[in-house]
Amino acid sequence: MREHGPTVGGGYGPPPPVAGPPGAGDWPIERREAWLQERITSGRTNGSLNRREASRAQSTLDDIKATQARMMRHSHGRLRDDDRERLNERLSRLSDMLRGERAPWAR
């Protein structure tokens, strides 16, 4: 066995390469949300986001997640294409706000 599990016939292999920020359509919504959560947590830890910036970003992400849950309840557990597009637009705006050392709303 190798470090990351068997590579022949076992379906294992090295982990996927670490990617930069996800764009709309590149990653599923849940993966984008997880990536942004990690970015907020990391920014809080390493000081690239101050408490106010991190709080605002977290509040925005929480609102996106709540909106997604509401949309899914109304659509019997599935997201419609237009709902998915709206969520991806909001996630992209949040990602843009977090890009760089400081969030633009704190400047």
Protein Blocks (a to p, Z undefined) as FASTA:
>chain_A
ZZkopfehnlpacdddddddddehkacfklmmmmmmmmmmmmmmnopacfklmmmmmmmm
mmmmmmmmmmmmmnnopacfklmmmmmmmmmmmmmmmgcjbdfklZZ
